[in-house]
Amino acid sequence: MSTAKEPACKQCRREKEKLFLKGQRCFSAKCAMERKPYAPGQRAKRRVVETGYCVQLREKQKAKKYYGVIEKQFRNYYEKAVKSKGVTGETLLQLLETRLDSGVYMMGFASSRAQARQLISHGHILINGKKVDRASCQLREGDEVSVVESSKEIVPVIEAKESGGTLTVSEWLEVDLDKLKGKVIRLPERNEIKVPINERVIVELYSK
């Protein structure tokens, strides 16, 4: 499983936006963006004139960090979105939002997407009653996601369950946090994907 090597808080500061990579810390006063809302580095506060390409590239980098995917994965999602019906940018976000790790996080079974990936890779998550260990597994309408019975008492799951109020469950999901079970009612619409990402700029970058 490939992940970004840069510390999570520095990734948020570099993008000048909360990407919610550290779970509960992102909702507290300890969040780095609350204390240092500027890019890391000695020359971070200098005035920089961003070109159109720079804006497009930064938006793509932000999306990759937000969902925890590498360049090859992101490119594959874009190419799949291009071949699908509908608006390319919206389809791209829909594909990213319906990854299993994102679904586990949105359902409140993990405090961050990184933690959700760890739970999945360690065999703590089921889809339709079957154990799945790939965070990139795509969720479909009608899929039921749950935590393995023997894993419901592990610390990360308990902490995520107790802090479930930090996330508002999207309308395309149905969740029973007490039983640690969730269901994909339908695929999400663009207005239901609450992410700080301008997908049109990303499409412009790849369209060149």
C-alpha positions as CSV (number, residue, x, y, z in Angstrom):
1,M,0.0,0.0,0.0
2,S,1.6,3.3,-1.1
3,T,1.2,6.4,1.0
4,A,2.6,9.9,1.0
5,K,5.9,10.1,3.0
6,E,5.4,13.7,4.1
7,P,3.7,14.2,7.5
8,A,-0.1,14.5,7.3
9,C,-0.2,18.0,8.8
10,K,2.4,19.3,6.4
11,Q,0.4,18.0,3.5
12,C,-2.6,20.1,4.7
13,R,-0.4,23.2,5.2
14,R,1.1,22.8,1.7
15,E,-2.4,22.7,0.2
16,K,-3.6,25.6,2.5
17,E,-6.7,23.6,3.3
18,K,-7.8,21.0,5.9
19,L,-7.7,17.6,4.3
20,F,-8.8,15.8,7.5
21,L,-5.9,13.3,7.4
22,K,-5.4,13.0,11.2
23,G,-8.8,12.1,12.4
24,Q,-9.9,13.8,15.6
25,R,-6.9,16.1,15.7
26,C,-8.3,17.9,12.7
27,F,-11.3,18.9,14.6
28,S,-9.4,20.2,17.6
29,A,-7.3,23.3,18.4
30,K,-4.2,21.1,18.0
31,C,-4.7,21.1,14.2
32,A,-1.7,22.5,12.4
33,M,-3.9,24.6,10.1
34,E,-5.3,26.4,13.1
35,R,-1.8,27.3,14.4
36,K,0.1,27.7,11.1
37,P,-2.3,28.3,8.2
38,Y,0.5,28.7,5.7
39,A,2.8,26.4,3.7
40,P,5.8,24.7,5.5
41,G,9.3,25.9,4.9
42,Q,11.5,28.9,5.7
43,R,10.2,30.9,2.7
44,A,6.6,29.9,3.1
45,K,5.2,33.4,3.7
46,R,6.8,34.9,0.6
47,R,4.4,36.1,-2.1
48,V,4.1,33.7,-5.0
49,V,2.4,34.4,-8.3
50,E,0.7,31.1,-9.3
51,T,0.3,30.3,-13.0
52,G,-2.7,28.5,-14.4
53,Y,-0.8,25.3,-14.6
54,C,0.4,25.6,-11.0
55,V,-3.2,26.0,-9.8
56,Q,-4.3,22.9,-11.8
57,L,-1.4,20.8,-10.5
58,R,-2.0,21.8,-6.9
59,E,-5.7,20.9,-7.2
60,K,-4.7,17.5,-8.5
61,Q,-2.2,17.0,-5.7
62,K,-4.8,18.1,-3.2
63,A,-7.3,15.5,-4.5
64,K,-4.6,12.7,-4.4
65,K,-3.7,13.5,-0.8
66,Y,-7.4,13.9,0.3
67,Y,-8.2,10.4,-0.9
68,G,-4.8,8.8,-0.3
69,V,-4.1,7.6,-3.8
70,I,-0.9,7.7,-5.8
71,E,-0.5,9.2,-9.3
72,K,-1.0,5.9,-11.2
73,Q,-4.2,5.2,-9.3
74,F,-5.5,8.7,-9.8
75,R,-4.7,8.6,-13.6
76,N,-6.6,5.3,-13.9
77,Y,-9.6,6.8,-12.1
78,Y,-9.5,9.7,-14.5
79,E,-9.3,7.5,-17.6
80,K,-12.2,5.4,-16.3
81,A,-14.3,8.6,-15.7
82,V,-13.6,9.8,-19.3
83,K,-14.9,6.5,-20.7
84,S,-18.1,6.7,-18.5
85,K,-21.3,8.5,-19.2
86,G,-21.9,11.8,-17.6
87,V,-19.7,14.7,-16.6
88,T,-16.0,13.6,-16.3
89,G,-15.1,15.6,-13.2
90,E,-18.2,14.5,-11.3
91,T,-17.7,10.9,-12.2
92,L,-14.1,11.1,-11.1
93,L,-15.1,12.3,-7.7
94,Q,-17.8,9.7,-7.5
95,L,-15.3,6.9,-8.2
96,L,-13.0,8.3,-5.5
97,E,-15.8,8.7,-3.0
98,T,-17.1,5.2,-3.4
99,R,-13.7,3.5,-2.7
100,L,-14.0,1.1,0.2
101,D,-11.6,3.1,2.5
102,S,-13.6,6.3,1.8
103,G,-16.9,4.4,2.5
104,V,-15.6,3.0,5.8
105,Y,-14.5,6.5,6.9
106,M,-17.8,8.2,5.8
107,M,-19.7,5.5,7.7
108,G,-17.8,6.4,10.9
109,F,-16.0,3.1,11.4
110,A,-12.6,4.8,11.2
111,S,-11.5,8.3,12.3
112,S,-9.6,9.0,9.0
113,R,-9.2,7.5,5.6
114,A,-5.7,6.3,6.5
115,Q,-7.0,4.5,9.5
116,A,-9.8,3.0,7.3
117,R,-7.1,1.7,4.9
118,Q,-5.3,0.1,7.8
119,L,-8.4,-1.6,9.1
120,I,-9.2,-3.0,5.6
121,S,-5.7,-4.3,5.0
122,H,-5.7,-6.1,8.4
123,G,-8.9,-7.9,7.5
124,H,-11.3,-6.1,9.9
125,I,-13.9,-5.1,7.2
126,L,-16.6,-7.1,5.3
127,I,-18.5,-6.3,2.2
128,N,-21.7,-8.3,1.9
129,G,-20.4,-10.7,4.6
130,K,-17.1,-11.4,2.8
131,K,-13.7,-10.2,4.1
132,V,-12.0,-7.7,1.8
133,D,-8.4,-6.5,2.2
134,R,-8.2,-4.0,-0.7
135,A,-8.9,-0.4,0.2
136,S,-9.4,0.4,-3.5
137,C,-12.4,-2.0,-3.8
138,Q,-15.3,-0.1,-5.5
139,L,-18.6,0.1,-3.6
140,R,-21.7,-0.4,-5.6
141,E,-25.4,0.3,-5.0
142,G,-26.8,-2.2,-2.5
143,D,-23.4,-3.2,-1.0
144,E,-23.4,-3.7,2.8
145,V,-20.3,-2.8,4.7
146,S,-19.6,-4.0,8.3
147,V,-16.9,-4.6,10.8
148,V,-15.9,-8.2,11.6
149,E,-17.6,-9.3,14.8
150,S,-14.3,-10.1,16.5
151,S,-12.9,-6.6,15.6
152,K,-15.7,-4.5,17.1
153,E,-13.8,-4.1,20.3
154,I,-10.4,-3.0,19.0
155,V,-9.3,0.4,20.1
156,P,-9.4,2.3,16.7
157,V,-13.0,1.1,16.0
158,I,-14.2,2.0,19.5
159,E,-12.6,5.4,19.3
160,A,-14.2,6.1,15.9
161,K,-17.6,4.9,17.1
162,E,-17.5,7.2,20.1
163,S,-16.5,10.2,18.0
164,G,-19.0,9.4,15.2
165,G,-20.7,12.8,15.7
166,T,-17.8,14.6,13.9
167,L,-19.2,13.4,10.6
168,T,-22.6,13.9,9.0
169,V,-23.6,10.7,7.2
170,S,-24.3,11.4,3.6
171,E,-27.8,10.7,2.2
172,W,-26.5,8.1,-0.2
173,L,-25.4,6.0,2.8
174,E,-27.4,4.2,5.5
175,V,-25.5,3.6,8.7
176,D,-26.2,1.8,12.0
177,L,-23.2,2.9,14.1
178,D,-24.3,0.8,17.1
179,K,-24.0,-2.4,15.1
180,L,-21.2,-1.0,13.0
181,K,-23.0,-1.7,9.7
182,G,-23.7,0.4,6.7
183,K,-25.3,0.2,3.3
184,V,-24.8,2.0,0.0
185,I,-28.3,3.1,-0.9
186,R,-27.3,4.6,-4.2
187,L,-24.3,6.3,-5.8
188,P,-23.6,9.9,-4.6
189,E,-24.5,13.0,-6.5
190,R,-22.1,15.9,-6.8
191,N,-23.8,18.1,-4.2
192,E,-23.5,15.2,-1.7
193,I,-19.7,14.9,-2.1
194,K,-18.5,17.5,0.4
195,V,-14.8,17.8,-0.6
196,P,-12.6,21.0,-1.0
197,I,-11.8,20.0,-4.6
198,N,-12.5,21.8,-7.9
199,E,-12.7,18.8,-10.2
200,R,-13.1,21.0,-13.3
201,V,-9.5,22.3,-12.9
202,I,-8.2,18.7,-12.7
203,V,-10.0,17.7,-15.9
204,E,-8.5,20.8,-17.6
205,L,-5.0,19.6,-16.5
206,Y,-5.4,16.1,-17.9
207,S,-7.1,17.4,-21.1
208,K,-4.0,19.2,-22.2
